[in-house]
Every structure is written in structure tokens, then in C-alpha cells.
Amino acid sequence: MQHTAEGETIQEQHLKVLNYSLVCMQIAYPYIYNQLTEAPDFKSWNEKIASKLKLRTLTEAELDTLNSIEEFDEDWEKVVYRMCQKETYLANRAFSISSLFNKIAQIIGNDEQLGEIVSSVLEMSAVTNLKAFDGPIKKETKFNRDTSSYQFNGKVYTKKKEFVNDVVAYYLSEHPGTTHEQLKEAFAFKRSMDSVFLDYEEYLIKLKERGTVGFFGSSPDVPTIQLADKKVVLCGNWPTMVNGKPSDFAKLLDLLKLKLKYNVGTC
């Protein structure tokens, strides 16, 4: 596993950068940050979001101009631009705000997981549950950082990825010859299990295109899990609660207890 000079993994460093970016956004651009807490998958921002926020319609001249600018040529970026037009302060910083969103997307490196990862990082970045400059709170956003340790087969784990890795290794020892599809089916706690067990060859393709692949890694030399038909890379992002609702790790624990009948617990 690749580490920085300080001994952190690349994934841990990316998580800190994302956390720092969102804290800065919360402080500098509270209106934009509040919209992100409502809809974390910002690349899916569209006309429906614009209508909900009562954003003004762009003129044909504005559309022509924005389409020629890299920071605003995509539909979601145009929504960001229209959000910024609500305040002079934001309008003067629209390019910086769009660039910040694009940098966040680049660090995550996986559009399919974008909303999920942003939600989990928002869990850490929240310094208040008040929505500054955005009127009355419509709903409470709950942030619960999980500091628990977990137990499996007599071993205590403080890092959830290590826990998941050992659970998968144990399953494979009991089920030799397991293929990628069979592994995804056995551990299916969400719709897209490719966002949990990523084909290593696909990982390398995405890595070459983007330079990083979300919370899977940013180097060809990453730990892999050998299956009967291919190698896979295990996701490193395992939130327990997001916005007060059970997320990936909580769902996995339920699957391990109820479906696989494994003896897992919280310490």
C-alpha cells in the first residue's frame, strides 16, 4: 500500500483533503455548502434542482458564453453558475467555486460514487447544524462519526477496511473458486457492488485516465483480492451513518449477521 512521507496512505490523505475542502466551502460559501448537504451528488444537479432553488433562466447569450468556458460547459456547472448569481459575493467567485467542485470530483475520481463519498465526508466536515444565510432549517442533517471498534473471529479492528478485507478473506477460504460475480452476489448490500469490489483491470484503466480512482487508490501497486476469474480492489470508504441513516458499513454488518451468520460485534 502506498504511503506518504508522514506514513499516511494515499486514501487517508485524499480524505483529509476532501474534508478540508468542504470545511472551507462551509465557511466561505455557506449557501453553496447548504445546497451540497441537500444534494451531495453535485454532478447530477439539473433543471429540477434549479427550479427548486428558483434560479433564474440563462439567456441564449449566456449559454453560448458558458458553453465555451471549461468551468461552466457542463449542465451541473451551469447550475453552480446560476447559484452564484444569487449573491454578488458568490458571483465574483463563480470560477473559483466551480474549480473547487471539479477538484473534489477529480480527487474522488468515480462519478458513480460521488454522492456517496461526498455524503460521508460531509459527516466529518460539519462544524454546525445551522444553515447560515439560508433561512429556516427545512430538515435536520445528522452527522455521526463512527469511532467504534469491531470484532471478528476473536480479533479487534479499529480500521473498518481491514475488518472488511479479513471478512472477505475468510469467506473466500470457505468458498474456494468464488468468481467476481459470485462475490458481489454473496455480499450484495447495495445496488452496485462494483463500487465495493472493483475489477483490478478496470481500476488500472480508470487510474490511467484520471490519475486516481476515488477511495480505491492512486497507484497501480494497490492490495488486491485474488478470485477465481480475476483480481479485485476493495473500496476504502466505509461510512456507518450518513445523514442519520445507516450507510455501507452498517448494511454490511447486517448482511454478515443475518445472511452469512458470522459472529461479528462492536467493541
Summary of the structure (lengths in Angstrom):
residues: 267
radius of gyration: 20.4
end to end distance: 26.8
largest distance: 66.0
contacts: 769
relative contact order: 0.13
helix: 52%
strand: 10%
